[in-house]
Amino acid sequence: MTINPPLLQIDRLKTYYPIRKGIVSRTVGYVKAVDDISLNIYEGETVGLVGESGCGKSTIGRSIVRLENPFEGRILFQNKDITHSTQKELKPIRTKLQIIFQDPYSSLNPRKRINDILAEPFIAHRLVQRNEVQGKVDRLLDMVGLPRAYKNRYPHEFSGGQRQRIGIARAISFEPKLIVCDEPVSALDVSIQAQILNLLADLQKELNLTYLFIAHGIGAVKYISTRIAVMYLGKIVEIGDKEELFKLPKHPYTQILLGAYPAPDPTLRSSKRIIIQGDVPSPANPPQGCRFHTRCPYVQERCRQEEPPLTGGGHGVACHFPIN
Ligand code: SF4
């Protein structure tokens, strides 16, 4: 059996933000938003990245599309190292590597009609002949389920769900290989969330897309993902196939996240509910040893001293005493 190389390789990625103080703005420390993360994403799959707010999951997404500059580590897309690529070098790559934001409104020019917003990538990147642009815009509207008659409207005339459809239309206009979906449904009503998730799933089949799907709610991640990575305080603490991770979560933090999710199928519910304690520590000063030890109900002395590595291959877990 031939195993294709990953579409995206993240190798020991660190994205830190300097903490500056004093008149000369001296760097006195770093907020370690993403701290030594490795992750491969293969063509056609959807990797769900889940964790509490502030755990660094959106920073990973923004680092991949180079909206943030990595501090250390490597990002390879289609085997090309893009970690430190210049904006000019990134231009052809951006057509294949797109991002959808939680709030697409902030990235839509309020003074432009949707028709112009959607035509822009085709013109700027010279993707098609001028006389073909209108046909392409109409096709995009069809694909995301918006009536063609809406193309003369301005962004403020659309609902949140419709704006997200516009954001998706813009992302797929380049025929990308990978889309980073950064909390695309978090701000939407539950019924609209389902529609957007279904749209993303349909487009994935139609266009052979690969997704990194970022969310703080386990429900959306469970629906759309093939694999799930759980993040805590800048680290991946567990990763595995969706079914296995839901059935047999090994990390105490994963078990807590799943316990908070009301699974409709009782066989997928965690057998034992545990309660999370305390607040999330600061990523500027993460705890020594296991980062979860200040809140873990199973903490032991070793956890306070020694950081557990992510081990276990296909179903990896970073815990000295994983749950059986
Ligand atoms: Fe809990 Fe220790 Fe495992 Fe960390 S290493 S999750 S503190 S049991």
Boltz pocket constraint, residues with backbone or C-beta under 6 A from the ligand:
constraints:
  - pocket:
      binder: B
      contacts: [[A, 251], [A, 252], [A, 253], [A, 290], [A, 291], [A, 292], [A, 293], [A, 294], [A, 296], [A, 297], [A, 298], [A, 299], [A, 300], [A, 303], [A, 306], [A, 308], [A, 318], [A, 319], [A, 320], [A, 321], [A, 322]]
      max_distance: 6.0
